[in-house]
Amino acid sequence: MAILFGANAGRVIALPDKSAAGCIQIANVIGNERVSYIRHNTIITKMGLTASGNFQFLHTIGNDIYVYVFGDRMGQIVLHGISFADQCPADNNSPHGFEYLLRWYAQNRIAARKFPVGVTIGANTVFNGFVLGINSEAADPESRTISFQLTLGVIQ
């Protein structure tokens, strides 16, 4: 098997793929700027959404059940992704992509920003929410990538 990028562990480059012209992004988050591969050496690889109603059931002695509906509860979006060490061609003094993402998080977290950020799922489904937290794991030192989960509380 041929090794195409043998001496470039942790570095990544975007190659144009004309055959994938119809694909769309999984999700996108925009605060003071959009989280992107070009700016943050970071890609979003997975997205989870939780939504629920705000309700109460009342069970009575006579086997009657009453339901009270109070609207919706806040939902939650969890964005999973990978941050890369560097882009090709490499600049050995540039920060890791996760450092860029941490700066984005620090500027857009709920304690630092009064207004919600925008989360776009697919092409046109938009939620407004607050950046609640970030979890990360540097589990693959050979490739120098860091996986992360960005948690947002969303208003439905």
C-alpha positions as CSV (number, residue, x, y, z in Angstrom):
1,M,0.0,0.0,0.0
2,A,1.4,3.4,-1.0
3,I,1.8,6.1,1.7
4,L,0.8,9.4,0.2
5,F,1.5,11.8,3.1
6,G,4.1,9.8,5.1
7,A,5.9,12.6,6.9
8,N,2.9,14.8,7.6
9,A,1.2,13.3,10.6
10,G,-1.3,15.8,12.0
11,R,-1.4,18.0,9.0
12,V,-4.3,18.1,6.6
13,I,-5.2,19.6,3.3
14,A,-8.5,20.1,1.5
15,L,-8.5,18.5,-1.9
16,P,-11.2,19.6,-4.4
17,D,-13.6,16.7,-5.3
18,K,-15.7,17.6,-8.3
19,S,-17.7,14.4,-8.0
20,A,-19.1,15.3,-4.6
21,A,-20.7,18.6,-5.8
22,G,-24.1,17.6,-4.3
23,C,-23.0,17.0,-0.7
24,I,-24.0,19.4,2.1
25,Q,-22.5,20.2,5.5
26,I,-23.7,18.3,8.5
27,A,-23.9,21.4,10.7
28,N,-22.4,24.8,11.2
29,V,-22.1,27.2,14.1
30,I,-21.6,30.9,13.8
31,G,-20.8,33.2,16.8
32,N,-18.5,36.1,16.3
33,E,-17.3,34.1,13.3
34,R,-18.1,30.7,11.6
35,V,-16.2,27.7,12.9
36,S,-14.5,26.4,9.8
37,Y,-11.6,24.3,8.5
38,I,-10.0,27.2,6.8
39,R,-10.0,29.5,9.9
40,H,-9.8,26.9,12.8
41,N,-8.3,23.7,11.3
42,T,-11.4,22.1,12.6
43,I,-14.2,20.1,11.0
44,I,-17.6,19.1,12.4
45,T,-18.1,15.3,12.0
46,K,-21.3,14.6,13.9
47,M,-24.3,16.4,15.3
48,G,-26.9,15.4,17.9
49,L,-30.2,17.2,18.7
50,T,-32.4,16.8,21.7
51,A,-35.8,18.5,21.9
52,S,-38.8,18.0,24.2
53,G,-42.0,19.6,25.4
54,N,-42.7,21.1,28.8
55,F,-45.6,19.2,30.2
56,Q,-47.1,17.5,33.3
57,F,-49.5,14.5,33.7
58,L,-51.9,14.4,36.6
59,H,-53.2,11.0,37.5
60,T,-56.4,11.1,39.6
61,I,-58.0,8.5,42.0
62,G,-60.9,8.0,39.5
63,N,-58.4,6.9,36.7
64,D,-58.7,10.2,34.9
65,I,-55.5,11.6,33.5
66,Y,-55.0,15.3,32.9
67,V,-52.2,16.7,30.8
68,Y,-51.0,20.2,31.2
69,V,-48.8,21.6,28.4
70,F,-46.5,24.6,29.1
71,G,-44.8,24.9,25.7
72,D,-41.4,23.7,24.9
73,R,-38.3,23.1,27.0
74,M,-34.9,24.3,25.9
75,G,-33.2,21.7,23.6
76,Q,-29.6,20.8,23.2
77,I,-27.3,20.4,20.3
78,V,-24.0,18.6,20.6
79,L,-21.5,19.1,17.8
80,H,-18.7,16.6,17.5
81,G,-15.6,17.3,15.5
82,I,-11.9,17.0,15.0
83,S,-9.2,19.7,15.2
84,F,-6.0,19.2,13.2
85,A,-2.5,20.2,14.1
86,D,-1.7,22.1,10.9
87,Q,-2.6,22.6,7.3
88,C,-0.3,21.8,4.4
89,P,2.0,23.4,3.7
90,A,3.0,23.5,7.3
91,D,4.1,26.4,9.5
92,N,5.7,24.8,12.5
93,N,5.0,27.9,14.7
94,S,1.2,27.9,14.0
95,P,-1.1,27.0,16.9
96,H,-3.0,23.7,16.8
97,G,-6.5,23.9,15.4
98,F,-7.9,23.1,18.8
99,E,-6.2,26.3,20.2
100,Y,-8.2,28.3,17.5
101,L,-11.4,26.5,18.6
102,L,-10.7,27.2,22.3
103,R,-10.3,30.9,21.4
104,W,-13.7,30.8,19.6
105,Y,-15.2,29.1,22.6
106,A,-13.9,31.7,25.0
107,Q,-15.4,34.5,23.0
108,N,-18.8,32.8,22.4
109,R,-19.5,30.9,25.6
110,I,-22.6,31.8,27.6
111,A,-20.6,33.7,30.3
112,A,-19.0,35.9,27.7
113,R,-21.7,36.6,25.1
114,K,-25.2,38.0,25.8
115,F,-26.7,37.0,22.5
116,P,-27.2,33.4,21.2
117,V,-25.1,31.9,18.4
118,G,-26.6,30.5,15.2
119,V,-26.5,26.8,14.5
120,T,-27.4,25.6,11.0
121,I,-28.2,22.0,10.4
122,G,-28.0,20.9,6.8
123,A,-28.8,23.6,4.4
124,N,-31.6,25.7,5.9
125,T,-32.6,24.6,9.4
126,V,-31.5,27.2,11.9
127,F,-31.5,27.2,15.7
128,N,-30.4,30.0,18.1
129,G,-28.6,28.8,21.2
130,F,-26.0,29.4,23.9
131,V,-22.6,27.8,24.0
132,L,-22.7,25.8,27.3
133,G,-19.5,23.8,27.3
134,I,-16.7,22.0,25.4
135,N,-15.2,18.6,26.0
136,S,-12.1,17.4,24.3
137,E,-9.8,14.5,24.0
138,A,-6.3,14.1,22.5
139,A,-6.7,10.4,21.9
140,D,-4.5,10.0,18.8
141,P,-1.0,11.4,19.4
142,E,0.3,9.8,16.2
143,S,-2.0,11.9,14.0
144,R,-1.9,14.9,16.4
145,T,-5.7,15.4,16.2
146,I,-8.0,16.4,19.0
147,S,-11.6,15.3,19.0
148,F,-14.2,17.6,20.7
149,Q,-17.8,18.0,21.7
150,L,-19.3,21.4,21.7
151,T,-22.6,21.6,23.7
152,L,-25.2,24.3,23.0
153,G,-28.5,25.0,24.7
154,V,-31.0,25.8,21.9
155,I,-34.3,27.8,21.9
156,Q,-36.8,26.0,19.7
